[in-house]
Amino acid sequence: MAKGGRSRRPRPDLAYAREVLTVEAQALSSLIGHIGTEFADAARMLYACRGNVVTSGIGKAGIIAGKISATLASTGTPSLFLHAADAIHGDLGRVQPKDVVLILSYGGETAEVTRLLGQLEKMKVPIIAMTGNRDSTLARKAKVLLWMGRIDEACPMGLAPTATTTAMLALGDALALTVLKMRQKVGRFTREAFALYHPGGSLGRQLIMVRTVMRRGADLPAARDNLTVRAALAGLSNMRRRSGAVCLTNAKGKLTGIFTDADLRRLLESGDADALDRPVADVMTRNPKCLRVGDTAGDAIEIVNRYFIEELPVVDDRGRLVGLVDVQDLLATGVGL
């Protein structure tokens, strides 16, 4: 007891905190050996699903099931979360014959889960089980078993779901992203689709397609590369939006170079009285860094930061100029540099 009869506050046990992280890391590492035929079967089921992948569970496992559902939905696999307790009180009507149900329960014998299994069996909806008990009711009723093996909780009492739910989350991520990669191999989920599903926040802004922010048409500062510097710059005088560069193209419209404010300054500093009457092709920057029309704002930011440039031409698959992204355009969309 401290003076005055007050008890001392216990100090945080940092060694124990490190032990918790070690235990959970070991749980994740142990899953690697369980990735095999059954995991492949589960991935194929989710890939082939023509309805929704319905994830379910209760308690902490239910929270993880909800997160896995969100990951699936955001990476091209339609999904919804169904709480096991709500399911047996009417919400089971959300499940349709073309769905696949992924149920999480480490012990596999939770009352709400086992009651749900019987109803799903009557509905003839296939079940994927994620559990640590291969002899459980959940494991026996499943078409595919994702067995996690024995995992000891990090909780000092060995009771609170900690290492098991961490393992469930990681295994769910592995499953969702494996299915995503399967879709990408056949062109069924592109970066454009990912951007469509993530319109909000800083991530959404970085996924904005450059075609939506680039300058084009009357706002595109462009000129033929066979002009003089003076003639190339004269064409920019009537543009509504000021730019720090002019893009140069050949007769076929292909990008051949860029002439920037910095290029103009160096040219004038050379002391050549006829500098502005020189062919722009002689003083432009050839083969400039550029973007493809299918790139994102995030791609533009990476190039801007790596090479310290402020204007990026945008070209199509044939190398033809279609637009220009100015650093001010990126800032206007709220994309951080």
Buried (B, 14 or more C-beta within 10 A) or exposed (E): EEEEEEEEEEEEEEEEEEEBEEBBEBBBEBBEEBBEEBBEBBBBBBBEBEBBBBBBBBBBBBBBBBBBBBBBBBBBBBBBBBBBBBBBEEBBEBBEEEBBBBBBBBBBBBEBBBEBBEEBEEEEBBBBBBBBBBEBBBBEBBBBBBBBEEBEBBBEEEEEBBBBBBBBBBBBBBBBBBBBEBBBEEEEBEBEBBBEEBEEEEEBBBBBBBBEBBBEEEEBBBBBBBBBBEBBBEBBEEBEEEBBBBBBBBEEBBBBBBBBEEBBEEBEEEEEEEBBEBBBBEBBBEEBBBBBBBBBBBBBBEBBEEEEBBBBBBBBEEBBBBBBBBBEBBEEEEBEE
